[in-house]
Amino acid sequence: MAAFQPSLECDNISNIHSEQTDSDLIQKTDERYRETLPNLPKGKGWMTKHLVQYQGFWLTPNAALKNLMWVQDHFKPRPTDIFLASFPKSGTTWLKALIFATVNRTRYGFADHPLLTTGPHDCFPFLDAHLREKDRSRFDLDRFPSPRLLSIHIPYILLPNSMTDHQICRFVYICRDPKDVPVSKWLFLNKLRPKDLPPISLEEAFELFCQGISHYGPFWDHVLGYWEASLETPEKILFLKYEDLKKEPLVVVKRLGDFLGYPFSLEEESKGVVEEIVKLCSFENLSTLEVNNVSVQKFSKDTIIDNRHFFRKGKVGDWKSYLTTEMVERLDEITCEKLLGSGLVFGS
């Protein structure tokens, strides 16, 4: 795709040296991983057999942990990088499309836009998803043109200093009502759970979520990390709520444009450019496209996901169809306790 086709004119010797350097870096990370893994606490996994607790957060041992270590050890950000950060199942796919369309609106027409034939996750890839593939040619970060659009689920406190010191990069963080998150996450991850593992029940998933044991959890620590950082450096971290995006998408998209350095001109607004972006990236449009129904995402050799699984309902308040009164009361109580004094609130 045009957005990710940097020049291929590189010196052969430089390429060989770069490949050797990459290999050495990965080897060092592998050694640290092998030394660390046996000593980490284990918890039951939602998609995999178990999760491991690393620096206070729960990660899949074979993918997320390895790739996080790579990011911590070796990732080199650029001042122009734009990161979309989120807790899983909080509106990531939709916001990827909106940011991509906003930043690239002068490059593509709406009639033949890349999002019509390319899934949001290919237009706006996860930073750590493909870094360990043997064939990294399609995901060579050094050859990405600026601004690089990269997505992460990594908690703020686990990001390397190169990404957070002096806040040289811009982050957009999206969160979602903690009652909708475990339901969406349970439905999604059960589809990816290996056939040799029994399905995990909603009751069990809910209990694990309340204990903080879920991918990149605890949820509240993840959200608070970015919330507090956004209060300290609001010019570098834009904190959004999924519910606000659903309620006023035009307002949020214009806010995104201002924050990212791509403000909409009065002429663009009068021509309905913001409305066209919202229409292009709407759930109703993206969920019906062929690419989002027949294609797959390969996040690792063991994690291949049908694109259609990223488009379920996209509704606010779907938890009402799944959670009992007792579940709701318990989750509300935990949320109130965890967020007390932070200034962050979620609607009931």
ABEGO torsion letter per residue (X at the ends): XAAABBBABBBAAAAAAAAAAAAAAAAAAAAAAAAAAAABBBBBBAABABBBBBGGBBBBAAAAAAAAAAAAAABBBBAABBBBBBBBGAGAAAAAAAAAAAAAAAABBAAABAAAABBAAAABBBAAAAAABABAAAABAAABBOBBBBBBABBAAABBAAAABGGABBBBBBBBBAAAAAAAAAAAAAAABBAABBBBBAAAAAAAAAAGBBBGOBAAAAAAAAAAAAAABAAABBBBBAAAAAABAAAAAAAAAAAAGBBBBAAAAAAGAAAAAAAAABAAAAAABAAAAABBBBABAABBBBAAAABAAGBBGAAAAABBAAAAAAAAAAAAAAABGAGBBBBX
